[in-house]
Structures are given as structure tokens and as C-alpha cells.
């Protein structure tokens, strides 16, 4: 069972980076691996949560503003009321 947790931790960490379009350089990959190693050594109860909390600080990732869910609404007409 633990093998699944470890594999999931590794794939989700790097999936987080690539999913957020963060350029995965050699230094960032090594920093992520070091973080995973430190978290596994300390044997934290929820290693994935620790990675998610610590990874942006370790990699000095800028806070990306969340894009709007939908474009702003504009009043308009598609012509249904015309004869």
C-alpha cells in the first residue's frame, strides 16, 4: 500500500509543476526531489499536503493570479425582438 502513496506523491508533485506551466529546469527538478526526500525522511502523516504547502516556497514560484471564471457580461442583443 505504501508503494502507491510514494508513487502518487512523486507523480502528483511533478504533475503540479507541469500542470501549472512551470518550466521544469534541472535545478527545480532537483529541489522538488529534495523536498520529497525530506518529507519522506520526517515521516509526516500527509506527505502530499506538505509538498503542496512547501513547494511554492522552495521554488520561489510567483503567485499567479487566478483567471476569471468567465468573461465579463456585456449587454447585447441577437435580434430576436425585430420583425
N, C-alpha and C positions, 0 to 999 in steps of 0.2 A: 504494500500500500504506500509506503514512504517513497518508493521509486516514482510513483505517479506524481506525488507532491513536488518532488525535486525537478522532474521533467517539466511540469506545469510552471513552476517558478522560473525556470530558465526561459522557456518559450514565451511566457507572458511578459517577462522583463524586456526581451528584445522585440517582442510584438508591440509593446507600449512605445518603444522608441521609433520603430519604423512606422507604426500607425499614426504617430504624431508628426511624421515627416521630419524627424530629426536626423541630420546627416550622421551616419554611424561611422565615425572615424576610428582609427586604431586606438587612440587614447580613450575615447568614450566607451568603446567595447571593453577595454581593459578595466576601466573604472567600474563599469557595470558588473563585470565578473568579480572584481574585488569586493564590491558591495554584497553580492550574493554569497561569496565565501564568508565574509564577516558575519552576515546574518545567520548562516548555517552553523558557524562555529559557536555563536552565542546561544543557539538553540531556542530562538524566540517561538512563542506559541503560534503566531500567524506570520510566517515569513513573507508572504506575498504583500500583506498590508504594510510591513516595514519597508519593503522595496519601493512600493508606490509612494510612501511618505518621504523616503530618503533620497531617491533617485534624482528628482529635480534639483535638490540642494547640492548633491555630489557633482552633477554635470553642469552646474551653473546654467540651467535652462531658463530662458526668459519666459515670463508669464505671458502666454499668448492670450489675447482677449478672445472670449467666446463669440463666435459669429452670431448674428441674429438668426432666430429660428426661421423666420420668413421675412420676405422683403416688406418694406412699409406699405401700408394700404393707401391707395390713391383713389379718389372718387372718379368714376368714369362710367361710360355707357357703351353698350354694344349694339344699341339701336333697336331694342325690342318695342319701344313706345311709338316709333314712327310708322306712318301709313305708307 
